[in-house]
Amino acid sequence: MMAAWSDRVRGGHEEVAMPHIITEPCIGTKDQACVDVCPVECIYEADDQFYIHPEECIDCGACIPACPVDAIYTEEDVPAEWTSYIQKNYDLAGV
């Protein structure tokens, strides 16, 4: 189970938990199906991939099945080979 934002501490400061992580398969693909289904428009484009802003996301999960390259995971379900994308998503979102 993912920690609530108030329970999450990174670098000595409480921060928002990332509801979903966009991983390596998005690089170079950037298919906008996830953007199109997001009811709150919290998915943004970075240089090489999309990222989800955690303070705007309502954690509905609509983006997960919409992604044609299976790049979106809950933080606890990110495959081991793509765990570096967890920090990258935090950095992109500025949290």
N, C-alpha and C positions, 0 to 999 in steps of 0.2 A: 504494500500500500504506500502511496506517495505521501510524503510529509506535507502537512498544510503549510501555506506560505509563512505563517507566523512561527512554525516549528523549524524552519530551514535556516541554517546559519552558514554563511560562506565568508571566509576571511574576517571573522569576528563580528560581522554585521548580519542582522536578520535580513533576508532577501526573499523575493518571490520565487516559488518553485516553478519550474518549467513544466507545464502540463504535457507538452508533446515536443519531441526532438526530431528535426529533419536531418537525415543522415546522407551518407556518400552517394547513394543512387540519384539524388537530386542534382548533383554536380554535373553540369553540362546538359542536363535534361530540362530542368525548370519548367515542367509542364504545369500549366495553371489550373488544372482540375481542382486542386485543393483550395486555391484562392476562390474559384467560382462557387464552391459549396459552403464556404465559411459564412455563417450567418452574421458574424460581427466584424468581418473584414480585419482580422488580426494577423493575417499572413502577409509578410513583406518580402520584397525582393532585395537581396544583397548582390554583391558582385558575381558570385558563382553559384548561389543557391537561394532558396527561400528560407525564412525563419518565422517562427510564431512568437508574437509578443505575449508574454505570460500574464501581464496585467490586464490585457484586453480579452484574452481567450476565456471562453466560458466552459471549456473542457467538454464540449459536446461530442467530440470524436468524429465528426463528419468528414474531416480531412483524411483520416486513416484509410478507409476503403476507397476514397476518391483518387488517391495517389496511384498512378499507373505503374510506377517503378518501386512501389513498396518501400518508400524512404522515410515514412513517418511512424514513430513509435512513442509509447509512453516512456518516460525516462527510465523506469525500472526494466523495461523490455528491450532497450537498445542492445543489439547484438555486440558481443565482446569486441569484434574487429572494428566497430564504429563508435566506441565509447569516447573517443576524442571529440566527436561531434557534440557531445553534451556541453562541454565547456565552450565550444565554438558557438553554439546556439545562445548560451548565456551572454557571451561577449557581443554577438550581433544584436541582441535585444537590449544591451546596455544595463543588464541587471547583475 
